[in-house]
Amino acid sequence: LANWYEFLSNVSELEPSEEEIRTAAQLQRAAMASDLELDGGESLLCAIGLHRNFDYLATGDKRAIIAIGALRALGQPTDELEGRVVCLEQVIVLLI
């Protein structure tokens, strides 16, 4: 329980910048053009992760994790996320 409260004390709500919104739109267009399953919220999360210096980007959407890797292979600017995208289950294991 102490770990959970410590975790909560270190998180905050993210507000995207205009540049991050533009990047998210670029990623979303590329994903749609390639029939990848990356929804708008995950595109925005990726864009924020690309523009800010976070150690990790956590998502519960495994389809998004696959799409992020595929976007990199398609030449989209997701290189900075390599090795930093983790699934929700990895976060839970870390907390345990």
C-alpha positions in Angstrom: 0.0 0.0 0.0 2.9 2.3 0.8 4.3 1.8 -2.7 0.9 2.6 -4.2 0.7 5.9 -2.3 4.2 6.7 -3.3 3.4 6.0 -6.9 0.3 8.3 -6.8 2.3 11.1 -5.3 4.6 11.0 -8.3 1.9 11.1 -11.1 0.1 14.1 -12.6 -2.4 15.0 -15.2 -0.9 15.6 -18.7 -2.0 18.6 -20.8 -0.7 18.4 -24.3 1.0 21.3 -26.1 0.0 22.4 -29.6 3.2 20.7 -30.9 2.3 17.5 -29.2 -1.2 17.6 -30.7 0.2 18.1 -34.1 2.6 15.1 -33.6 -0.4 13.0 -32.4 -2.4 13.9 -35.5 0.6 12.9 -37.7 0.9 9.6 -35.9 -2.9 9.0 -36.1 -2.9 9.7 -39.8 0.0 7.3 -40.4 -1.7 4.6 -38.3 -5.0 5.0 -40.1 -3.3 4.9 -43.5 -1.6 1.6 -42.5 -4.7 0.1 -40.9 -3.0 0.1 -37.5 -5.0 0.0 -34.3 -3.9 3.2 -32.6 -6.7 5.3 -31.1 -6.6 9.1 -30.6 -5.8 8.9 -26.9 -2.8 6.6 -27.5 -1.6 8.8 -30.3 -1.6 11.7 -27.9 0.1 9.7 -25.2 2.8 8.7 -27.7 3.3 12.3 -28.8 3.6 13.5 -25.3 6.1 10.7 -24.6 8.1 11.8 -27.7 8.3 15.5 -26.7 8.9 15.1 -23.0 11.7 13.4 -21.1 9.8 10.5 -19.4 11.6 7.3 -18.5 8.6 5.2 -19.6 5.3 5.4 -21.4 2.8 3.0 -19.9 -0.4 1.8 -21.7 -2.9 -0.9 -21.1 -3.6 -1.1 -24.9 -1.5 -3.8 -26.3 -2.7 -3.0 -29.8 -1.2 0.4 -29.4 2.2 -1.1 -28.4 2.1 -3.1 -31.6 1.1 -0.1 -33.6 3.9 2.0 -32.2 6.5 -0.6 -33.3 4.9 -0.7 -36.7 4.9 3.1 -37.1 8.6 3.1 -36.4 9.1 0.5 -39.1 7.1 2.8 -41.4 9.5 5.7 -40.8 7.4 7.6 -38.3 9.3 9.5 -35.6 8.8 7.0 -32.8 12.5 6.1 -32.3 12.6 7.9 -29.0 10.0 5.5 -27.6 12.1 2.4 -28.3 12.6 0.5 -25.0 10.4 2.9 -23.1 6.9 1.6 -23.8 5.6 -0.7 -21.2 2.3 -2.4 -20.7 0.1 -2.0 -17.7 0.9 -5.5 -16.5 4.6 -4.6 -16.3 3.7 -1.6 -14.1 1.6 -3.9 -11.8 4.5 -6.4 -11.5 6.9 -3.5 -10.6 4.4 -2.3 -7.9 4.1 -5.8 -6.4 
